[in-house]
Amino acid sequence: MASPTPELLFDVPNFMRVYKDGTVERFIGTETVPASTDPTTGVRSKDAVIDQETGVSARIYIPKTTANPNNKKLPLFVYFHGGGFCMETAVSPTYHHYLNSLAAEANVVVVSVDYRRAPEHPLPAAYDDSWASIKWAASHSKGGGPEGWLNECVDFDRVFFAGDSAGANIAHHMGIRVGSENPDGFKLAGIALIHPYFGGEEPIGGERDNAAGKAMGDKLWLFACPTSSGLDDPLFNPGKDPNISKMGCGKVLVCVGEKDMLRDRGWYYKEELVKSGWGGVVEVMEAEGENHVFHLINPTCDNAVAMLKRLAAFLN
């Protein structure tokens, strides 16, 4: 006799299913690639365990040229992958290939954080893991950390955070935490938010014409963060965060796609950051005709190449 089909708890069509018995099926971001030397760019990568207890790790990338012409150390680029807090990993082919390209183009050392994902580890686990990873990276600032690449090659006065989608949400909150806690060991120069996954109770801009899309985004947030206060939770709606003015860097770059449902949240974020009284500079780069995370889906298209070059300029 066939076993009964488990009852479905949560479904994001073509992306993920979660059943009431705890089974999780992910349909994207499940492939992995080993750390290696990239034959195209010469970028080398390796994996490092950050916390034995939680299993949090990172993939570190170092460019072929590990010093600029003046023989100075390189900026550190801490990256948080996207996937709605539930999907993808730091070692998926998508992120591995993209960060190889970025490390080469910008000549930076990259730490790509492999945080724990919901629903097995609901938020705030990803935020906690990301902060632990930042502190781990900063522990190398005096040259005595466990990873030689960070000890030898990183200028900790030029640290940047970035991420796409949910990872951009994380990068924003890590920037706020730096400004609130002022940790030792590094200086946060800027953050780059690519197609940031933010939301709110009231629809804005194109969300008004895409009720189904907004509903799915809202549902995913509440699923990933079951302890959330709702759609205006400051973790999801930065406009409701009284600490937004504490952003701990001097410059922010927000990248949006013209056809992305989250486009207007990116522009709204800029408005709220400026309005808050934060004293830095925030700019928005909009890719005409492009949808969500287009640069990962088609990294060689003209707009993706332009965005890569803009990010490289931002980091230098």
C-alpha positions in Angstrom: 0.0 0.0 0.0 1.4 3.4 -1.1 2.3 5.9 1.6 0.0 8.8 1.9 1.2 12.0 0.2 2.5 14.4 2.9 0.3 17.5 3.5 1.7 20.7 1.9 2.5 23.5 4.3 4.1 26.1 2.0 4.6 26.3 -1.8 6.5 28.8 -4.0 5.9 27.3 -7.4 9.1 26.2 -9.2 11.2 27.3 -6.3 10.4 25.4 -3.1 7.8 23.2 -1.3 7.6 22.6 2.4 5.5 19.8 3.9 3.9 19.6 7.4 6.1 16.6 8.3 9.1 18.9 8.0 10.3 17.8 4.5 11.7 20.6 2.4 12.0 20.3 -1.4 14.1 23.0 -3.1 14.0 23.2 -6.9 16.7 25.9 -7.4 20.1 26.5 -5.9 20.7 22.9 -5.0 23.8 22.4 -7.1 27.2 23.1 -5.7 30.7 23.6 -7.1 34.0 23.1 -5.3 36.4 25.9 -4.5 39.1 26.1 -7.2 41.3 28.3 -9.4 39.1 29.9 -12.1 40.7 29.2 -15.5 39.3 32.4 -17.0 40.1 35.0 -14.4 42.8 33.3 -12.3 40.8 34.0 -9.2 41.4 31.4 -6.5 38.8 30.3 -3.9 38.7 28.2 -0.8 36.2 27.4 1.9 36.4 28.3 5.6 34.4 27.2 8.6 33.4 30.2 10.7 31.5 28.5 13.5 31.8 24.8 14.2 28.7 24.8 16.4 26.3 26.3 13.8 28.1 25.1 10.7 28.3 28.6 9.2 31.0 28.9 6.6 32.2 31.2 3.9 33.8 30.9 0.5 36.8 33.2 0.1 38.0 34.6 -3.2 41.3 36.2 -3.9 42.2 37.8 -7.3 45.2 36.9 -9.3 46.7 40.2 -8.6 46.7 40.5 -4.8 48.1 44.1 -4.6 47.5 47.2 -6.6 50.4 49.0 -8.4 51.3 50.9 -5.1 51.6 47.5 -3.4 48.7 48.2 -1.0 46.4 45.7 0.4 43.0 45.1 -1.2 39.4 46.0 -0.2 37.3 43.3 1.5 33.9 42.6 -0.1 31.6 40.7 2.3 28.7 39.2 0.2 25.4 37.7 1.2 23.6 35.5 -1.4 19.9 35.9 -2.2 17.1 33.3 -2.4 14.4 34.6 -0.1 16.3 33.5 3.0 15.3 29.9 2.0 17.1 29.0 -1.2 20.6 29.1 -2.8 23.9 28.8 -1.1 27.3 30.5 -1.2 28.7 27.5 -3.1 26.1 27.3 -5.9 27.5 27.7 -9.5 25.4 30.9 -9.8 27.2 32.7 -7.0 30.6 31.1 -7.5 30.9 32.2 -11.1 29.5 35.7 -10.4 31.9 36.3 -7.5 34.9 35.0 -9.5 34.1 37.7 -12.1 33.6 40.4 -9.5 36.8 39.6 -7.6 38.7 39.9 -10.9 37.0 43.0 -12.2 37.2 45.0 -8.9 40.5 43.4 -7.6 39.0 42.8 -4.2 39.1 39.9 -1.7 35.6 38.4 -1.3 34.1 36.6 1.7 30.8 35.0 0.5 28.8 34.0 3.6 26.9 30.7 3.7 24.4 31.5 6.4 21.8 29.0 7.7 18.5 29.1 5.8 14.8 29.1 6.7 12.6 27.1 7.3 15.0 24.8 9.0 16.6 27.8 10.7 14.0 30.7 10.6 15.1 34.3 10.8 16.8 35.9 12.6 19.3 33.0 12.1 20.6 34.4 8.8 21.2 37.8 10.4 23.0 36.2 13.4 25.2 34.1 11.2 26.0 37.1 9.0 27.0 39.2 11.9 29.2 36.3 13.3 30.8 36.1 9.8 31.6 39.8 9.8 33.2 39.6 13.3 35.1 36.5 12.2 36.5 38.4 9.2 37.3 41.4 11.4 39.3 39.2 13.7 42.0 39.1 11.0 42.6 42.9 11.1 45.7 42.7 13.2 47.1 39.8 11.1 46.4 37.0 13.6 43.3 35.4 12.2 43.0 31.8 11.1 42.9 32.6 7.3 46.1 33.7 5.8 44.5 35.3 2.7 42.6 37.7 5.0 45.7 38.4 7.2 48.0 39.1 4.3 45.9 40.7 1.6 43.0 42.8 3.1 42.9 46.5 3.9 40.4 46.5 6.8 39.9 50.3 6.4 38.1 49.5 3.1 35.4 47.0 3.9 32.2 46.7 1.8 29.0 44.7 2.3 26.7 43.7 -0.5 24.0 41.2 -1.5 21.2 40.5 -3.9 17.5 40.2 -3.0 17.3 38.7 0.5 21.1 39.1 0.7 20.7 42.8 0.1 18.2 42.9 3.0 20.9 41.3 5.1 23.6 43.7 3.9 21.4 46.6 4.9 20.9 45.3 8.4 24.6 44.5 8.8 25.3 48.1 7.9 22.8 49.4 10.5 24.4 47.1 13.1 27.9 48.4 12.3 26.6 52.0 12.9 24.8 51.0 16.1 27.6 48.9 17.7 30.7 50.4 16.1 32.7 47.2 16.3 36.5 47.2 16.3 38.8 45.8 13.6 37.5 47.4 10.4 35.9 50.4 8.7 32.8 50.0 6.7 33.3 52.1 3.6 30.0 51.3 1.8 27.2 48.8 1.0 25.8 47.8 -2.3 22.2 46.5 -2.4 21.2 44.6 -5.6 17.5 44.3 -6.1 16.8 44.4 -2.4 14.0 42.3 -0.9 12.1 44.8 1.2 8.3 45.2 1.6 5.6 46.8 3.6 1.9 46.6 4.5 0.9 49.3 1.9 1.6 48.6 -1.8 3.8 51.1 -3.6 4.5 51.8 -7.2 4.2 48.7 -9.5 3.1 46.6 -6.6 -0.4 48.1 -7.0 -0.7 46.4 -10.4 0.8 43.1 -9.3 -1.2 42.0 -6.3 -0.3 38.3 -6.7 3.4 39.0 -6.9 3.3 41.2 -3.8 1.3 38.6 -1.9 3.9 35.9 -2.7 6.7 38.2 -1.5 4.8 39.0 1.7 4.0 35.3 2.3 7.6 34.3 1.8 8.8 36.9 4.4 6.3 35.8 7.0 7.2 32.2 6.4 11.0 32.8 6.7 10.5 35.0 9.8 7.6 33.5 11.8 8.3 35.7 14.8 8.0 38.8 12.6 5.7 41.6 13.8 4.3 41.7 10.3 4.9 43.4 6.9 5.9 46.7 8.5 8.5 44.9 10.7 11.7 47.1 10.5 13.5 44.0 9.3 11.3 44.0 6.2 10.3 47.6 5.8 13.3 49.9 6.4 11.1 52.9 6.3 9.7 51.8 9.7 13.1 51.4 11.3 14.0 54.1 13.8 17.6 53.1 13.4 17.9 53.6 9.7 19.9 56.9 10.2 22.6 54.8 12.0 23.8 53.3 8.7 27.5 52.7 9.5 29.1 53.8 6.2 29.4 56.9 4.0 28.0 55.6 0.7 25.3 53.3 -0.5 24.7 52.0 -4.0 21.2 50.5 -4.8 20.8 48.6 -8.1 17.2 48.0 -9.4 15.7 46.5 -12.5 13.1 48.4 -14.4 10.8 45.4 -14.7 11.5 44.0 -11.2 8.5 44.0 -8.9 10.9 45.1 -6.1 12.1 48.1 -8.2 10.0 50.6 -6.3 11.2 49.3 -2.9 14.7 50.1 -4.0 13.8 53.7 -4.9 11.7 54.0 -1.7 14.8 52.8 0.3 16.8 55.6 -1.1 14.1 58.2 -0.2 13.9 56.8 3.4 17.6 56.8 3.9 18.0 60.4 2.7 15.0 61.5 4.8 16.4 59.8 7.9 19.1 62.4 8.3 21.9 59.9 7.6 24.8 61.9 6.4 26.1 59.7 3.5 25.6 59.6 -0.2 23.1 57.1 -1.7 22.8 56.5 -5.5 20.4 54.2 -7.5 21.5 52.5 -10.7 18.5 51.3 -12.8 18.8 48.7 -15.5 16.4 49.4 -18.3 14.2 46.5 -19.4 15.5 44.1 -16.8 13.9 41.8 -14.2 14.9 40.5 -10.8 18.5 39.3 -10.5 18.9 39.4 -14.3 22.7 39.7 -13.8 22.8 36.2 -12.3 20.6 34.7 -14.9 22.4 36.3 -17.9 25.8 37.6 -16.6 27.2 38.4 -20.0 24.3 40.7 -21.2 25.2 44.4 -21.7 23.3 45.5 -18.6 24.9 42.9 -16.4 28.4 43.8 -17.6 27.6 47.5 -17.0 26.4 46.7 -13.4 29.6 44.7 -12.7 31.7 47.6 -13.8 29.7 50.0 -11.7 30.1 47.8 -8.6 33.9 47.6 -9.3 34.1 51.4 -9.5 32.1 51.6 -6.3 34.5 49.3 -4.5 37.5 51.3 -5.6 
